[in-house]
Every structure is written in structure tokens, then in C-alpha cells.
Amino acid sequence: MSMTMIKDGIYSAAFLHEMLETTSNLYRLGWDERNGGNISYLIHEYEVLPFLNVDDVKRTVAMNFDASPLAGRYFIVTGSGKYFKNVKKDPANNLGIIRISAEGKSYEILWGFEDGGIATSELPTHLMNHMKRLAVDKNHRVIMHCHATNLIAMSFTHSLNEIEFTKTLWEMCTECLVVFPEGVGIIPWIVPGTNAIGEATAEKMEEVRLVLWPHHGIFGAGSTLDETFGLIETAEKAAEVYTIVCAQGGKKQTLTDQQLLELAHAFNVVPRKGILKL
């Protein structure tokens, strides 16, 4: 395959089209204003090889983090300071395909970031969480961070106790318990872009796939972009219903613990311990 064919062919890669659609939808929903939010998607070498010469490294970027467990792994990631609204019309500047270097302290840019850009400043946080999720789910591939409006609002008005927060979301929409039976993790407010916020999030990700960053946004994990988007979308819809219920004067009735348990049995999921009082 000629280098010209490889260069042109990247735009037919399924993983690239998935990223373009996902970033566009996140912007459309108002969850990734300006350069808010970031995505990293683990792609296998066999998915990359038809489209890129993996020996042609454009640039190498140092990281203040040891990602050696991911050495040699490939990711398509959003760029630092890049606006999601621009990704679809200019993917080569706003996205990049990277490979974690052999020593784990840097990454190699194989495609994208053509204007001299680099991966999201949250890349160490993403990599920490990829490592954590891969340890418990061999099918894991996606980390997605966005500023889901109603979940952020809920972090100002609701208790930040994980049990209480999860229970409220489960009560708002019948599907929530089915979609995230393990519940939602919550960390304290921490300055973003730091290893500290990544470590705190990764600690929660051992047990859950959704972690709330109070007054900031949500972190989600999954095996596909669709699954991860849908996970966040479901929690955000529940938070929106909560917002409306509060505006209408609060709950007059709700799903009972017995009904939630019946739901779990019907869909063969195991609710997080300590939430249903039965």
C-alpha cells in the first residue's frame, strides 16, 4: 500500500468516524462547550495498520506520568485546547492517533495534531483510568469526560454521598438501575489536569464506570464510544428529571426499593450493596 493511499485512507477508518460523530453529539447537547471535555479511545494495532505507517512517528511528547503498562498501545484522542465543535470539519488538527512509548513516559504522535497540538491535558488521568478499567474489564476501550449540565447542577444541590446520589438517579428513570447497577462514584473537588484528580478517579473506577467530578463534570468508561456515551446520557437524563422534579416542588411518589429490586431481577443485574434497604 502506498503512503498516499494510507494518508487518504484514514478518513475511511471506522474509529475516526465514531469519534467525529461522538464529539459532534457531545457539542450539540451542550456538554462540551469551548474546549471542555475530552475523549480517549483505545484502538488495536490491527485497526491502525490499514491506514497508517506506524513506523512514521511525527513527534514524541513527554508525559509526567508512567504509563508503561500501556506501552505500545494505540489511542485516538482529542487535543489540548481543541473545541469539539471543530472536530468534524477539521479532524487532522483536533484529533490525534498516539502510541504510548516503550518506556511509558512519553507518547508518539502517528497522525493528527497537524497544527503542532498535543493530546488533552487530561491524558494522564485518561491513561490511569484505562489501566484501572482494563484490569477489571478486558473489553474496556473508552474514557470520556464531559460537562453534562444537569449532573453538574445536581452536584450543587444534592448530597454528594455516593449511596444517596446513586439512589436518587435510580429513582428518576426506570432504566438507570439497569444501565449502571454499580452506581456512581464521587470524588472531592480537585484541580483538573493534575495527576491527583486522575488517581482519585481511577480509585473509584475499580468499582464503577461513572465518576462525578463535583461542580465540573462526569467521567465515564466503556467498551465502545456508543456504550460510554449512552452511559453518561442515561445518568444525565436522570439528573435532568431530578432538576425538573425539584422545580415542580419535589417528589410526591417514587420508585420503591422493592420495585427497584424487582427491576434488577428482571434484567439480571446486581445493585450496588447498601443502596436498597430490603
C-alpha positions, -999 to +999 in steps of 0.1 A: +000+000+000+014+034-010+019+062+015-006+083-004-032+055-001-025+053+036-028+091+041-060+093+023-075+061+037-075+073+074-107+092+066-125+059+059-115+044+093-145+034+114-129+045+146-123+080+132-159+083+121-171+072+155-150+100+171-164+126+147-200+116+154-194+114+192-177+147+195-204+163+174-231+149+195-214+160+228-211+195+215-247+195+202-260+186+236-240+214+252-219+190+273-185+201+257-185+239+254-154+256+241-125+231+248-144+215+277-142+177+278-120+150+263-121+115+249-096+087+245-104+056+226-081+025+227-076+011+192-059-021+183-029-022+161-047-043+135-072-014+133-045+011+127-022-008+102-045-005+072-044+033+075-011+044+090+026+036+087+032+030+124+070+034+119+064+071+108+064+089+141+056+126+136+066+138+171+072+125+206+057+142+236+069+137+272+045+129+300+048+135+337+033+101+343+044+064+340+021+047+316+044+017+310+016-009+315+001+006+283+034+007+263+028+001+226-009+007+229-026+030+204-053+056+212-072+082+192-076+112+215-089+148+215-064+176+216-055+200+243-074+233+239-094+220+210-130+228+205-154+199+200-174+220+175-144+220+152-135+183+153-158+171+125-147+198+100-110+195+108-102+162+124-064+163+115-059+194+137-082+185+165-076+148+170-045+126+171-036+090+170-009+083+195+011+053+207+025+050+243+063+047+241+082+017+253+094+034+285+059+047+292+070+083+299+060+097+266+037+092+236+043+092+199+021+111+175+014+090+144-014+111+129-032+143+136-024+174+157-011+189+125-011+224+138+015+215+164-011+205+190-008+178+217-032+154+234-056+166+260-041+179+293-061+152+310-042+124+292-025+111+323-060+109+340-073+090+310-044+066+310-047+059+347-083+051+342-077+030+311-052+009+332-077+006+360-106-004+338-086-029+317-076-046+350-113-054+357-128-055+322-108-069+293-132-054+268-127-018+281-117+008+254-131+042+261-127+070+286-150+100+281-151+133+301-178+159+295-196+187+313-231+172+315-252+201+325-277+186+349-252+163+366-231+194+373-261+213+387-271+183+408-236+184+424-246+218+439-280+209+453-278+172+462-258+153+488-225+141+475-228+108+493-224+082+466-252+060+480-277+088+482-267+103+448-270+069+431-303+062+447-318+095+435-306+088+399-321+052+400-354+067+412-356+092+384-357+069+354-365+032+354-336+023+331-309+038+354-305+007+376-302-015+346-276+008+329-254+015+359-263-010+387-229-004+402-238+032+408-219+064+406-186+072+422-179+107+435-145+123+443-139+156+461-133+188+440-097+186+427-079+209+403-083+193+368-053+184+347-034+170+377-022+135+385-042+139+418-075+140+401-066+111+379-055+090+408-087+098+428-109+090+397-090+057+390-095+045+425-133+048+420-131+033+385-121+000+400-158-005+410-178+019+388-179+032+353-192+067+361-174+091+383-188+126+392-164+155+394-184+179+416-190+213+401-171+202+370-184+172+351-186+135+347-161+108+337-174+076+320-158+044+308-170+017+285-162-009+258-174+013+229-180+050+222-217+043+219-218+025+252-199+051+271-219+080+256-251+061+264-240+056+300-234+093+305-266+101+286-287+080+309-273+095+341-277+130+326-313+123+317-320+112+353-303+143+366-325+164+343-356+147+356-344+154+391-339+191+383-375+193+369-389+174+399-372+198+423-386+227+403-421+213+404-420+211+442-403+178+449-413+141+449-448+131+458-441+094+449-412+075+436-399+040+426-397+019+458-368-002+469-390-033+462-397-021+427-360-014+421-352-049+433-378-064+410-363-045+381-328-058+390-341-094+390-359-089+357-328-076+339-303-099+358-282-071+373-268-068+408-275-034+425-246-019+444-247-030+480-261-006+507-285+013+484-317-008+485-329-012+521-346-046+519 
